[in-house]
Amino acid sequence: MAGSMRKLAVLLIALVATTAAARVASFADAPIVNPAIDPAAFLRVAGEAIAHRDSHRLSEADFIRMSRE
């Protein structure tokens, strides 16, 4: 009796583990749908920020001169 209970327990554990692994795999393949995440817009805004930054950079000498004014 104890042997058959042990086999049943092992079988149940294997079944639960297999089912859990299958569910994790299916979630990993599913696309993430979140309208608040927009990679294309992020890259566009980041590009705009870089262009803005580049147009406003100062040399060290200009910064020191302007900080004294």
HTML snippet that shows the backbone in 3Dmol.js (N, CA, C, O; Angstrom):
<script src="https://3Dmol.org/build/3Dmol-min.js"></script>
<div id="view" style="width:600px;height:400px;position:relative"></div>
<script>
const pdb = `
ATOM      1  N   MET A   1       0.824  -1.197   0.000  1.00  0.00           N
ATOM      2  CA  MET A   1       0.000   0.000   0.000  1.00  0.00           C
ATOM      3  C   MET A   1       0.864   1.255   0.000  1.00  0.00           C
ATOM      4  O   MET A   1       0.606   2.187  -0.761  1.00  0.00           O
ATOM      5  N   ALA A   2       1.882   1.283   0.844  1.00  0.00           N
ATOM      6  CA  ALA A   2       2.753   2.459   0.904  1.00  0.00           C
ATOM      7  C   ALA A   2       3.487   2.648  -0.414  1.00  0.00           C
ATOM      8  O   ALA A   2       3.711   3.782  -0.839  1.00  0.00           O
ATOM      9  N   GLY A   3       3.860   1.565  -1.059  1.00  0.00           N
ATOM     10  CA  GLY A   3       4.556   1.643  -2.344  1.00  0.00           C
ATOM     11  C   GLY A   3       3.668   2.242  -3.421  1.00  0.00           C
ATOM     12  O   GLY A   3       4.128   3.060  -4.217  1.00  0.00           O
ATOM     13  N   SER A   4       2.406   1.849  -3.456  1.00  0.00           N
ATOM     14  CA  SER A   4       1.495   2.393  -4.473  1.00  0.00           C
ATOM     15  C   SER A   4       1.168   3.856  -4.191  1.00  0.00           C
ATOM     16  O   SER A   4       0.978   4.631  -5.128  1.00  0.00           O
ATOM     17  N   MET A   5       1.099   4.246  -2.933  1.00  0.00           N
ATOM     18  CA  MET A   5       0.869   5.656  -2.577  1.00  0.00           C
ATOM     19  C   MET A   5       2.070   6.501  -2.997  1.00  0.00           C
ATOM     20  O   MET A   5       1.917   7.625  -3.473  1.00  0.00           O
ATOM     21  N   ARG A   6       3.252   5.948  -2.815  1.00  0.00           N
ATOM     22  CA  ARG A   6       4.464   6.666  -3.196  1.00  0.00           C
ATOM     23  C   ARG A   6       4.494   6.855  -4.715  1.00  0.00           C
ATOM     24  O   ARG A   6       4.847   7.930  -5.200  1.00  0.00           O
ATOM     25  N   LYS A   7       4.121   5.807  -5.466  1.00  0.00           N
ATOM     26  CA  LYS A   7       4.091   5.901  -6.924  1.00  0.00           C
ATOM     27  C   LYS A   7       3.053   6.926  -7.371  1.00  0.00           C
ATOM     28  O   LYS A   7       3.297   7.693  -8.302  1.00  0.00           O
ATOM     29  N   LEU A   8       1.914   6.940  -6.721  1.00  0.00           N
ATOM     30  CA  LEU A   8       0.874   7.906  -7.047  1.00  0.00           C
ATOM     31  C   LEU A   8       1.352   9.334  -6.768  1.00  0.00           C
ATOM     32  O   LEU A   8       1.102  10.245  -7.558  1.00  0.00           O
ATOM     33  N   ALA A   9       2.035   9.518  -5.646  1.00  0.00           N
ATOM     34  CA  ALA A   9       2.548  10.844  -5.291  1.00  0.00           C
ATOM     35  C   ALA A   9       3.577  11.309  -6.322  1.00  0.00           C
ATOM     36  O   ALA A   9       3.560  12.467  -6.742  1.00  0.00           O
ATOM     37  N   VAL A  10       4.468  10.410  -6.727  1.00  0.00           N
ATOM     38  CA  VAL A  10       5.479  10.757  -7.736  1.00  0.00           C
ATOM     39  C   VAL A  10       4.806  11.102  -9.053  1.00  0.00           C
ATOM     40  O   VAL A  10       5.199  12.060  -9.719  1.00  0.00           O
ATOM     41  N   LEU A  11       3.793  10.330  -9.435  1.00  0.00           N
ATOM     42  CA  LEU A  11       3.060  10.585 -10.664  1.00  0.00           C
ATOM     43  C   LEU A  11       2.375  11.950 -10.621  1.00  0.00           C
ATOM     44  O   LEU A  11       2.419  12.695 -11.599  1.00  0.00           O
ATOM     45  N   LEU A  12       1.754  12.276  -9.517  1.00  0.00           N
ATOM     46  CA  LEU A  12       1.088  13.570  -9.370  1.00  0.00           C
ATOM     47  C   LEU A  12       2.083  14.730  -9.420  1.00  0.00           C
ATOM     48  O   LEU A  12       1.822  15.759 -10.044  1.00  0.00           O
ATOM     49  N   ILE A  13       3.211  14.555  -8.764  1.00  0.00           N
ATOM     50  CA  ILE A  13       4.245  15.600  -8.787  1.00  0.00           C
ATOM     51  C   ILE A  13       4.748  15.809 -10.212  1.00  0.00           C
ATOM     52  O   ILE A  13       4.927  16.945 -10.652  1.00  0.00           O
ATOM     53  N   ALA A  14       4.975  14.716 -10.926  1.00  0.00           N
ATOM     54  CA  ALA A  14       5.435  14.815 -12.310  1.00  0.00           C
ATOM     55  C   ALA A  14       4.392  15.505 -13.177  1.00  0.00           C
ATOM     56  O   ALA A  14       4.739  16.314 -14.037  1.00  0.00           O
ATOM     57  N   LEU A  15       3.131  15.196 -12.962  1.00  0.00           N
ATOM     58  CA  LEU A  15       2.052  15.813 -13.727  1.00  0.00           C
ATOM     59  C   LEU A  15       1.975  17.313 -13.457  1.00  0.00           C
ATOM     60  O   LEU A  15       1.846  18.108 -14.388  1.00  0.00           O
ATOM     61  N   VAL A  16       2.053  17.692 -12.210  1.00  0.00           N
ATOM     62  CA  VAL A  16       1.994  19.112 -11.843  1.00  0.00           C
ATOM     63  C   VAL A  16       3.202  19.845 -12.415  1.00  0.00           C
ATOM     64  O   VAL A  16       3.055  20.945 -12.948  1.00  0.00           O
ATOM     65  N   ALA A  17       4.380  19.266 -12.316  1.00  0.00           N
ATOM     66  CA  ALA A  17       5.587  19.912 -12.827  1.00  0.00           C
ATOM     67  C   ALA A  17       5.514  20.081 -14.342  1.00  0.00           C
ATOM     68  O   ALA A  17       5.891  21.130 -14.865  1.00  0.00           O
ATOM     69  N   THR A  18       5.036  19.065 -15.047  1.00  0.00           N
ATOM     70  CA  THR A  18       4.921  19.136 -16.506  1.00  0.00           C
ATOM     71  C   THR A  18       3.910  20.194 -16.912  1.00  0.00           C
ATOM     72  O   THR A  18       4.148  20.959 -17.847  1.00  0.00           O
ATOM     73  N   THR A  19       2.792  20.242 -16.221  1.00  0.00           N
ATOM     74  CA  THR A  19       1.763  21.236 -16.519  1.00  0.00           C
ATOM     75  C   THR A  19       2.283  22.640 -16.262  1.00  0.00           C
ATOM     76  O   THR A  19       2.057  23.544 -17.067  1.00  0.00           O
ATOM     77  N   ALA A  20       2.976  22.827 -15.151  1.00  0.00           N
ATOM     78  CA  ALA A  20       3.527  24.146 -14.826  1.00  0.00           C
ATOM     79  C   ALA A  20       4.562  24.563 -15.864  1.00  0.00           C
ATOM     80  O   ALA A  20       4.581  25.722 -16.279  1.00  0.00           O
ATOM     81  N   ALA A  21       5.413  23.652 -16.287  1.00  0.00           N
ATOM     82  CA  ALA A  21       6.435  23.971 -17.286  1.00  0.00           C
ATOM     83  C   ALA A  21       5.785  24.348 -18.615  1.00  0.00           C
ATOM     84  O   ALA A  21       6.251  25.263 -19.294  1.00  0.00           O
ATOM     85  N   ALA A  22       4.726  23.657 -18.988  1.00  0.00           N
ATOM     86  CA  ALA A  22       4.030  23.966 -20.233  1.00  0.00           C
ATOM     87  C   ALA A  22       3.383  25.349 -20.168  1.00  0.00           C
ATOM     88  O   ALA A  22       3.386  26.081 -21.157  1.00  0.00           O
ATOM     89  N   ARG A  23       2.837  25.704 -19.024  1.00  0.00           N
ATOM     90  CA  ARG A  23       2.211  27.024 -18.880  1.00  0.00           C
ATOM     91  C   ARG A  23       3.254  28.129 -18.944  1.00  0.00           C
ATOM     92  O   ARG A  23       3.012  29.171 -19.553  1.00  0.00           O
ATOM     93  N   VAL A  24       4.408  27.916 -18.324  1.00  0.00           N
ATOM     94  CA  VAL A  24       5.478  28.910 -18.363  1.00  0.00           C
ATOM     95  C   VAL A  24       5.956  29.088 -19.800  1.00  0.00           C
ATOM     96  O   VAL A  24       6.175  30.215 -20.243  1.00  0.00           O
ATOM     97  N   ALA A  25       6.119  27.997 -20.526  1.00  0.00           N
ATOM     98  CA  ALA A  25       6.572  28.072 -21.915  1.00  0.00           C
ATOM     99  C   ALA A  25       5.551  28.823 -22.773  1.00  0.00           C
ATOM    100  O   ALA A  25       5.934  29.609 -23.639  1.00  0.00           O
ATOM    101  N   SER A  26       4.278  28.593 -22.545  1.00  0.00           N
ATOM    102  CA  SER A  26       3.269  29.288 -23.351  1.00  0.00           C
ATOM    103  C   SER A  26       3.244  30.778 -23.033  1.00  0.00           C
ATOM    104  O   SER A  26       2.993  31.586 -23.927  1.00  0.00           O
ATOM    105  N   PHE A  27       3.497  31.165 -21.782  1.00  0.00           N
ATOM    106  CA  PHE A  27       3.557  32.581 -21.436  1.00  0.00           C
ATOM    107  C   PHE A  27       4.796  33.237 -22.030  1.00  0.00           C
ATOM    108  O   PHE A  27       4.754  34.408 -22.410  1.00  0.00           O
ATOM    109  N   ALA A  28       5.897  32.498 -22.115  1.00  0.00           N
ATOM    110  CA  ALA A  28       7.137  33.059 -22.656  1.00  0.00           C
ATOM    111  C   ALA A  28       6.992  33.375 -24.137  1.00  0.00           C
ATOM    112  O   ALA A  28       7.616  34.317 -24.626  1.00  0.00           O
ATOM    113  N   ASP A  29       6.186  32.612 -24.858  1.00  0.00           N
ATOM    114  CA  ASP A  29       6.009  32.820 -26.293  1.00  0.00           C
ATOM    115  C   ASP A  29       4.952  33.870 -26.603  1.00  0.00           C
ATOM    116  O   ASP A  29       4.906  34.387 -27.719  1.00  0.00           O
ATOM    117  N   ALA A  30       4.114  34.188 -25.646  1.00  0.00           N
ATOM    118  CA  ALA A  30       3.020  35.132 -25.876  1.00  0.00           C
ATOM    119  C   ALA A  30       3.563  36.558 -25.924  1.00  0.00           C
ATOM    120  O   ALA A  30       4.416  36.918 -25.113  1.00  0.00           O
ATOM    121  N   PRO A  31       3.086  37.364 -26.852  1.00  0.00           N
ATOM    122  CA  PRO A  31       3.548  38.759 -26.894  1.00  0.00           C
ATOM    123  C   PRO A  31       3.028  39.527 -25.681  1.00  0.00           C
ATOM    124  O   PRO A  31       1.941  39.251 -25.172  1.00  0.00           O
ATOM    125  N   ILE A  32       3.808  40.474 -25.239  1.00  0.00           N
ATOM    126  CA  ILE A  32       3.398  41.313 -24.114  1.00  0.00           C
ATOM    127  C   ILE A  32       2.571  42.461 -24.682  1.00  0.00           C
ATOM    128  O   ILE A  32       3.065  43.258 -25.480  1.00  0.00           O
ATOM    129  N   VAL A  33       1.330  42.536 -24.271  1.00  0.00           N
ATOM    130  CA  VAL A  33       0.438  43.583 -24.764  1.00  0.00           C
ATOM    131  C   VAL A  33       0.247  44.603 -23.647  1.00  0.00           C
ATOM    132  O   VAL A  33      -0.381  44.328 -22.624  1.00  0.00           O
ATOM    133  N   ASN A  34       0.802  45.777 -23.872  1.00  0.00           N
ATOM    134  CA  ASN A  34       0.653  46.860 -22.909  1.00  0.00           C
ATOM    135  C   ASN A  34       0.698  48.167 -23.698  1.00  0.00           C
ATOM    136  O   ASN A  34       1.766  48.556 -24.170  1.00  0.00           O
ATOM    137  N   PRO A  35      -0.425  48.847 -23.850  1.00  0.00           N
ATOM    138  CA  PRO A  35      -0.445  50.071 -24.653  1.00  0.00           C
ATOM    139  C   PRO A  35       0.432  51.184 -24.080  1.00  0.00           C
ATOM    140  O   PRO A  35       0.750  52.140 -24.787  1.00  0.00           O
ATOM    141  N   ALA A  36       0.825  51.075 -22.819  1.00  0.00           N
ATOM    142  CA  ALA A  36       1.677  52.101 -22.225  1.00  0.00           C
ATOM    143  C   ALA A  36       3.139  51.921 -22.632  1.00  0.00           C
ATOM    144  O   ALA A  36       3.954  52.816 -22.409  1.00  0.00           O
ATOM    145  N   ILE A  37       3.477  50.784 -23.222  1.00  0.00           N
ATOM    146  CA  ILE A  37       4.844  50.528 -23.664  1.00  0.00           C
ATOM    147  C   ILE A  37       4.885  50.695 -25.173  1.00  0.00           C
ATOM    148  O   ILE A  37       4.261  49.931 -25.910  1.00  0.00           O
ATOM    149  N   ASP A  38       5.623  51.698 -25.628  1.00  0.00           N
ATOM    150  CA  ASP A  38       5.712  51.991 -27.055  1.00  0.00           C
ATOM    151  C   ASP A  38       7.180  52.203 -27.417  1.00  0.00           C
ATOM    152  O   ASP A  38       7.670  53.331 -27.370  1.00  0.00           O
ATOM    153  N   PRO A  39       7.888  51.130 -27.778  1.00  0.00           N
ATOM    154  CA  PRO A  39       9.327  51.248 -28.055  1.00  0.00           C
ATOM    155  C   PRO A  39       9.639  52.224 -29.193  1.00  0.00           C
ATOM    156  O   PRO A  39      10.633  52.948 -29.123  1.00  0.00           O
ATOM    157  N   ALA A  40       8.814  52.256 -30.229  1.00  0.00           N
ATOM    158  CA  ALA A  40       9.070  53.163 -31.350  1.00  0.00           C
ATOM    159  C   ALA A  40       8.997  54.620 -30.892  1.00  0.00           C
ATOM    160  O   ALA A  40       9.833  55.435 -31.281  1.00  0.00           O
ATOM    161  N   ALA A  41       8.007  54.945 -30.075  1.00  0.00           N
ATOM    162  CA  ALA A  41       7.878  56.312 -29.558  1.00  0.00           C
ATOM    163  C   ALA A  41       9.045  56.650 -28.640  1.00  0.00           C
ATOM    164  O   ALA A  41       9.552  57.771 -28.665  1.00  0.00           O
ATOM    165  N   PHE A  42       9.473  55.681 -27.827  1.00  0.00           N
ATOM    166  CA  PHE A  42      10.616  55.904 -26.939  1.00  0.00           C
ATOM    167  C   PHE A  42      11.859  56.245 -27.758  1.00  0.00           C
ATOM    168  O   PHE A  42      12.574  57.194 -27.438  1.00  0.00           O
ATOM    169  N   LEU A  43      12.117  55.470 -28.819  1.00  0.00           N
ATOM    170  CA  LEU A  43      13.289  55.724 -29.647  1.00  0.00           C
ATOM    171  C   LEU A  43      13.191  57.073 -30.351  1.00  0.00           C
ATOM    172  O   LEU A  43      14.197  57.770 -30.489  1.00  0.00           O
ATOM    173  N   ARG A  44      11.995  57.452 -30.796  1.00  0.00           N
ATOM    174  CA  ARG A  44      11.804  58.755 -31.437  1.00  0.00           C
ATOM    175  C   ARG A  44      12.115  59.883 -30.462  1.00  0.00           C
ATOM    176  O   ARG A  44      12.850  60.812 -30.796  1.00  0.00           O
ATOM    177  N   VAL A  45      11.555  59.803 -29.259  1.00  0.00           N
ATOM    178  CA  VAL A  45      11.769  60.853 -28.257  1.00  0.00           C
ATOM    179  C   VAL A  45      13.233  60.885 -27.824  1.00  0.00           C
ATOM    180  O   VAL A  45      13.791  61.961 -27.609  1.00  0.00           O
ATOM    181  N   ALA A  46      13.853  59.724 -27.695  1.00  0.00           N
ATOM    182  CA  ALA A  46      15.273  59.684 -27.326  1.00  0.00           C
ATOM    183  C   ALA A  46      16.122  60.347 -28.402  1.00  0.00           C
ATOM    184  O   ALA A  46      17.071  61.066 -28.088  1.00  0.00           O
ATOM    185  N   GLY A  47      15.788  60.111 -29.668  1.00  0.00           N
ATOM    186  CA  GLY A  47      16.510  60.764 -30.762  1.00  0.00           C
ATOM    187  C   GLY A  47      16.347  62.276 -30.721  1.00  0.00           C
ATOM    188  O   GLY A  47      17.301  63.018 -30.957  1.00  0.00           O
ATOM    189  N   GLU A  48      15.140  62.727 -30.423  1.00  0.00           N
ATOM    190  CA  GLU A  48      14.894  64.161 -30.296  1.00  0.00           C
ATOM    191  C   GLU A  48      15.700  64.748 -29.138  1.00  0.00           C
ATOM    192  O   GLU A  48      16.244  65.848 -29.249  1.00  0.00           O
ATOM    193  N   ALA A  49      15.774  64.022 -28.043  1.00  0.00           N
ATOM    194  CA  ALA A  49      16.533  64.492 -26.878  1.00  0.00           C
ATOM    195  C   ALA A  49      18.018  64.596 -27.207  1.00  0.00           C
ATOM    196  O   ALA A  49      18.681  65.543 -26.784  1.00  0.00           O
ATOM    197  N   ILE A  50      18.542  63.633 -27.957  1.00  0.00           N
ATOM    198  CA  ILE A  50      19.956  63.683 -28.343  1.00  0.00           C
ATOM    199  C   ILE A  50      20.218  64.888 -29.236  1.00  0.00           C
ATOM    200  O   ILE A  50      21.211  65.592 -29.052  1.00  0.00           O
ATOM    201  N   ALA A  51      19.332  65.131 -30.205  1.00  0.00           N
ATOM    202  CA  ALA A  51      19.498  66.281 -31.094  1.00  0.00           C
ATOM    203  C   ALA A  51      19.436  67.589 -30.300  1.00  0.00           C
ATOM    204  O   ALA A  51      20.223  68.502 -30.548  1.00  0.00           O
ATOM    205  N   HIS A  52      18.511  67.679 -29.357  1.00  0.00           N
ATOM    206  CA  HIS A  52      18.385  68.881 -28.519  1.00  0.00           C
ATOM    207  C   HIS A  52      19.651  69.070 -27.684  1.00  0.00           C
ATOM    208  O   HIS A  52      20.183  70.177 -27.597  1.00  0.00           O
ATOM    209  N   ARG A  53      20.119  68.012 -27.087  1.00  0.00           N
ATOM    210  CA  ARG A  53      21.327  68.080 -26.254  1.00  0.00           C
ATOM    211  C   ARG A  53      22.522  68.526 -27.085  1.00  0.00           C
ATOM    212  O   ARG A  53      23.289  69.392 -26.664  1.00  0.00           O
ATOM    213  N   ASP A  54      22.680  67.934 -28.264  1.00  0.00           N
ATOM    214  CA  ASP A  54      23.820  68.285 -29.109  1.00  0.00           C
ATOM    215  C   ASP A  54      23.787  69.755 -29.523  1.00  0.00           C
ATOM    216  O   ASP A  54      24.836  70.376 -29.690  1.00  0.00           O
ATOM    217  N   SER A  55      22.593  70.310 -29.687  1.00  0.00           N
ATOM    218  CA  SER A  55      22.492  71.718 -30.101  1.00  0.00           C
ATOM    219  C   SER A  55      22.698  72.683 -28.927  1.00  0.00           C
ATOM    220  O   SER A  55      22.796  73.891 -29.144  1.00  0.00           O
ATOM    221  N   HIS A  56      22.766  72.184 -27.703  1.00  0.00           N
ATOM    222  CA  HIS A  56      22.917  73.044 -26.529  1.00  0.00           C
ATOM    223  C   HIS A  56      24.197  72.776 -25.730  1.00  0.00           C
ATOM    224  O   HIS A  56      24.358  73.300 -24.628  1.00  0.00           O
ATOM    225  N   ARG A  57      25.086  71.980 -26.269  1.00  0.00           N
ATOM    226  CA  ARG A  57      26.317  71.659 -25.532  1.00  0.00           C
ATOM    227  C   ARG A  57      27.275  72.842 -25.559  1.00  0.00           C
ATOM    228  O   ARG A  57      27.316  73.616 -26.516  1.00  0.00           O
ATOM    229  N   LEU A  58      28.039  72.957 -24.489  1.00  0.00           N
ATOM    230  CA  LEU A  58      29.047  74.005 -24.373  1.00  0.00           C
ATOM    231  C   LEU A  58      30.409  73.355 -24.173  1.00  0.00           C
ATOM    232  O   LEU A  58      30.527  72.249 -23.646  1.00  0.00           O
ATOM    233  N   SER A  59      31.427  74.076 -24.609  1.00  0.00           N
ATOM    234  CA  SER A  59      32.766  73.611 -24.271  1.00  0.00           C
ATOM    235  C   SER A  59      33.010  73.947 -22.796  1.00  0.00           C
ATOM    236  O   SER A  59      32.258  74.715 -22.197  1.00  0.00           O
ATOM    237  N   GLU A  60      34.041  73.380 -22.232  1.00  0.00           N
ATOM    238  CA  GLU A  60      34.354  73.671 -20.834  1.00  0.00           C
ATOM    239  C   GLU A  60      34.688  75.151 -20.663  1.00  0.00           C
ATOM    240  O   GLU A  60      34.270  75.779 -19.690  1.00  0.00           O
ATOM    241  N   ALA A  61      35.435  75.696 -21.601  1.00  0.00           N
ATOM    242  CA  ALA A  61      35.819  77.112 -21.524  1.00  0.00           C
ATOM    243  C   ALA A  61      34.579  78.008 -21.592  1.00  0.00           C
ATOM    244  O   ALA A  61      34.474  78.973 -20.835  1.00  0.00           O
ATOM    245  N   ASP A  62      33.635  77.696 -22.496  1.00  0.00           N
ATOM    246  CA  ASP A  62      32.403  78.483 -22.586  1.00  0.00           C
ATOM    247  C   ASP A  62      31.579  78.359 -21.314  1.00  0.00           C
ATOM    248  O   ASP A  62      30.992  79.341 -20.860  1.00  0.00           O
ATOM    249  N   PHE A  63      31.528  77.164 -20.732  1.00  0.00           N
ATOM    250  CA  PHE A  63      30.778  76.970 -19.486  1.00  0.00           C
ATOM    251  C   PHE A  63      31.368  77.820 -18.369  1.00  0.00           C
ATOM    252  O   PHE A  63      30.639  78.489 -17.638  1.00  0.00           O
ATOM    253  N   ILE A  64      32.680  77.790 -18.240  1.00  0.00           N
ATOM    254  CA  ILE A  64      33.330  78.575 -17.175  1.00  0.00           C
ATOM    255  C   ILE A  64      33.071  80.056 -17.403  1.00  0.00           C
ATOM    256  O   ILE A  64      32.735  80.776 -16.463  1.00  0.00           O
ATOM    257  N   ARG A  65      33.224  80.524 -18.647  1.00  0.00           N
ATOM    258  CA  ARG A  65      32.989  81.936 -18.959  1.00  0.00           C
ATOM    259  C   ARG A  65      31.557  82.322 -18.640  1.00  0.00           C
ATOM    260  O   ARG A  65      31.321  83.363 -18.025  1.00  0.00           O
ATOM    261  N   MET A  66      30.587  81.495 -19.051  1.00  0.00           N
ATOM    262  CA  MET A  66      29.180  81.821 -18.814  1.00  0.00           C
ATOM    263  C   MET A  66      28.814  81.744 -17.331  1.00  0.00           C
ATOM    264  O   MET A  66      27.953  82.490 -16.864  1.00  0.00           O
ATOM    265  N   SER A  67      29.458  80.853 -16.600  1.00  0.00           N
ATOM    266  CA  SER A  67      29.137  80.733 -15.167  1.00  0.00           C
ATOM    267  C   SER A  67      29.610  81.951 -14.391  1.00  0.00           C
ATOM    268  O   SER A  67      29.101  82.240 -13.308  1.00  0.00           O
ATOM    269  N   ARG A  68      30.592  82.670 -14.949  1.00  0.00           N
ATOM    270  CA  ARG A  68      31.097  83.885 -14.281  1.00  0.00           C
ATOM    271  C   ARG A  68      30.251  85.114 -14.612  1.00  0.00           C
ATOM    272  O   ARG A  68      30.326  86.133 -13.924  1.00  0.00           O
ATOM    273  N   GLU A  69      29.456  85.010 -15.656  1.00  0.00           N
ATOM    274  CA  GLU A  69      28.652  86.171 -16.070  1.00  0.00           C
ATOM    275  C   GLU A  69      27.440  86.366 -15.202  1.00  0.00           C
ATOM    276  O   GLU A  69      26.667  87.298 -15.423  1.00  0.00           O
TER     277      GLU A  69
END
`;
const viewer = $3Dmol.createViewer("view");
viewer.addModel(pdb, "pdb");
viewer.setStyle({}, {cartoon: {color: "spectrum"}});
viewer.zoomTo();
viewer.render();
</script>
